[in-house]
């Protein structure tokens, strides 16, 4: 189950001597001081070497006592690997899982340490089966995350927070925001997800949207015209509250849009009918011209053909006019739908859109009108 700690420490310390970038991590939290300096790395390496000799002698607690300050000095994957191994031997599975998961997240792509990775994965799996895990998501980056009152890092956390099986309280704190918290229960080998949504503190919200408060019956200085006292309301006079903006109804848009599509379809149908009638009229005209001078002073045998030609030509013109009217109506309806959808709404005015037929007595024409109020 165990392995030669000294060889592990030597191999890893030679493979990497730089610190992991300072991202927000779950337990174990990265030390506050600047990590990775040459002096800190040397002191951490010396502590690791001493811990290796104690580990080889089975003195795991003494090795742990040296590795913890080594982690504070130089929080790199190699220190986390050795510390996780030691915690595993001490059966401190929660701490072992936390350090080993950190080491695996930052494992370097070096051949010299590749053979050690399966050991870390095995120890993590065995430790993970004995504890629970909490995945924490916070709406505000930089918020301090606490589990059972102990700081685990700042949002966003890099990995899961490992906890003992049972009930735990997760909190997020950030200056200017209300503390967000949630209590979860985690079983052995289980995982719980926690999402904390933070809101502005009341004092911050009041500063963001100041409201002038005047005591009832008192006048605010300088509120009247010319800096005089504010005018008083008559006793018992009701104050009309400002009406909130009415929600926009999309029924008119749908109705206008549907009517526009129908109008477009009618226009297309009439255009096709007009073209067919015009084609028939052209054929009839050609047949008439082939039989004589035309419809002017036409003989009786040609007169009926001329009447049919006039009817067909009239139908073609009527269909063409109807198509034009349908296209114009379709465009007006579409414009009404777009205008209604984009027009800014008033807080006190509702909206109304209607389609009304307009009959002109002077010209005997029927038109379609779009009437709207926004």
Residue pairs with C-beta under 8 A, 6 or more apart in sequence:
2 89
3 85
3 119
4 56
5 51
5 52
5 55
5 56
5 63
5 82
5 85
5 86
6 49
6 52
6 53
6 55
6 56
8 52
8 81
8 82
8 85
8 116
9 45
9 48
9 49
9 51
9 52
9 78
9 82
10 49
10 52
11 112
11 113
11 116
12 77
12 78
12 81
12 82
12 113
12 116
13 45
13 48
13 78
14 112
15 78
15 108
15 110
15 112
15 113
16 76
16 77
16 78
16 108
16 110
17 41
17 45
17 76
18 36
18 41
18 76
19 35
19 36
19 41
19 74
19 75
19 76
20 30
20 35
20 75
20 76
20 77
20 102
20 106
22 30
22 35
23 158
24 153
24 154
24 155
24 156
24 157
24 158
25 102
25 153
25 157
25 158
25 159
26 98
26 136
26 145
26 152
26 153
26 157
26 158
26 159
26 160
26 161
27 98
27 147
27 152
27 153
27 161
27 162
28 71
28 75
28 80
28 95
28 98
28 99
28 102
29 151
29 152
29 153
30 75
30 153
31 71
31 72
31 73
31 75
33 40
33 72
35 73
35 74
35 75
35 76
36 74
36 76
40 73
40 74
41 73
41 74
43 70
43 73
43 74
44 70
44 71
44 73
44 74
44 79
45 70
45 74
47 66
47 67
47 69
47 70
47 73
48 66
48 67
48 70
48 78
48 79
48 82
50 66
51 62
51 63
51 64
51 66
51 67
51 70
51 82
51 86
52 63
52 82
54 60
54 62
54 63
54 66
55 63
55 82
55 85
55 86
55 89
60 86
60 89
60 90
61 90
63 86
64 83
64 86
64 87
64 90
67 79
67 82
67 83
67 86
68 83
70 79
70 83
71 79
71 80
71 83
71 99
76 106
77 102
77 103
77 106
77 107
77 108
78 103
78 113
80 99
80 100
80 102
80 103
80 106
81 99
81 100
81 103
81 116
81 120
83 99
84 95
84 96
84 97
84 98
84 99
84 100
84 102
84 103
84 120
84 123
84 124
84 127
85 96
85 100
85 119
85 120
85 123
87 93
87 95
87 96
87 99
88 96
88 100
88 123
88 126
88 127
93 126
93 127
93 128
93 130
93 131
94 127
94 130
94 131
94 162
94 163
94 164
96 123
96 124
96 127
97 124
97 127
97 128
97 131
97 133
97 162
98 161
98 162
100 120
100 123
100 124
100 127
101 124
101 159
101 160
101 162
102 158
102 159
103 120
104 117
104 120
104 121
104 124
105 158
105 159
107 113
107 117
107 120
128 162
128 189
129 188
129 189
130 188
130 189
131 162
131 163
131 164
131 165
131 188
131 189
132 162
132 163
132 164
132 165
132 166
132 186
132 187
132 188
132 189
132 190
132 191
132 192
133 160
133 161
133 162
133 163
133 186
133 190
133 191
133 192
134 147
134 160
134 161
134 162
134 163
134 168
134 170
134 184
134 186
134 191
134 192
134 193
134 194
135 160
135 161
135 191
135 192
135 193
135 194
136 145
136 152
136 155
136 157
136 161
136 170
136 172
136 194
136 196
137 155
137 156
137 193
137 194
137 195
137 196
138 145
138 155
138 156
138 172
138 180
138 196
138 198
139 180
139 195
139 196
139 197
139 198
140 155
140 172
140 174
140 177
140 198
141 155
141 156
142 154
142 155
142 174
143 154
143 155
143 172
143 173
143 174
143 177
143 196
143 198
144 151
144 153
144 154
144 155
144 172
144 173
144 174
145 151
145 152
145 153
145 154
145 155
145 157
145 161
145 170
145 171
145 172
146 152
146 170
146 171
146 172
146 173
147 161
147 163
147 168
147 169
147 170
147 171
148 163
148 168
148 169
149 169
149 171
152 161
155 172
160 191
163 186
165 186
165 187
165 188
165 190
166 185
166 186
167 183
167 184
167 185
168 183
168 184
168 185
168 186
169 181
169 182
169 183
170 181
170 182
170 183
170 184
170 194
170 196
171 179
171 180
171 181
171 196
172 179
172 180
172 181
172 196
172 198
173 179
174 198
176 200
176 201
176 204
177 198
177 199
177 200
177 201
177 204
178 198
178 199
178 200
178 201
178 202
180 196
180 197
180 198
180 199
181 196
182 194
182 195
182 196
184 192
184 194
185 192
186 192
200 208
212 220
214 220
219 229
219 230
219 232
220 230
221 229
223 229
223 230
224 230
224 231
233 239
242 347
242 348
243 347
243 348
244 347
245 345
245 346
245 347
246 345
246 350
246 351
248 345
248 351
249 351
250 341
252 337
252 340
252 351
252 352
252 353
252 372
253 337
253 340
253 341
255 353
255 355
256 333
256 334
256 336
256 337
256 340
256 353
256 355
256 370
257 333
257 334
257 337
259 333
259 355
260 330
260 331
260 333
260 334
260 337
261 330
262 330
263 326
263 327
263 329
263 330
263 333
264 326
264 327
264 330
266 322
266 323
266 326
267 322
267 323
267 324
267 325
267 326
267 327
267 330
268 323
270 319
270 320
270 322
270 323
270 326
271 319
271 320
271 323
273 315
273 319
274 316
274 317
274 319
274 320
274 322
274 323
275 316
277 312
277 313
277 315
277 316
277 319
278 313
278 316
278 320
280 312
280 316
281 309
281 312
281 313
281 316
284 305
284 308
284 309
284 312
285 309
287 305
288 294
288 295
288 298
288 302
288 305
288 306
288 309
291 301
291 302
291 305
292 298
292 299
292 302
295 302
295 303
295 306
295 309
295 310
298 306
329 368
332 368
332 370
333 355
333 370
335 370
336 353
336 370
336 372
339 372
339 374
340 351
340 353
340 372
340 374
343 374
344 374
345 351
345 374
346 374
349 373
349 374
350 373
351 372
351 373
351 374
352 372
352 373
353 370
353 371
353 372
353 373
354 370
354 371
354 372
355 368
355 369
355 370
355 371
356 368
356 369
356 371
357 366
357 367
357 368
357 369
358 366
358 367
358 368
358 369
359 365
359 366
359 367
360 366
360 367
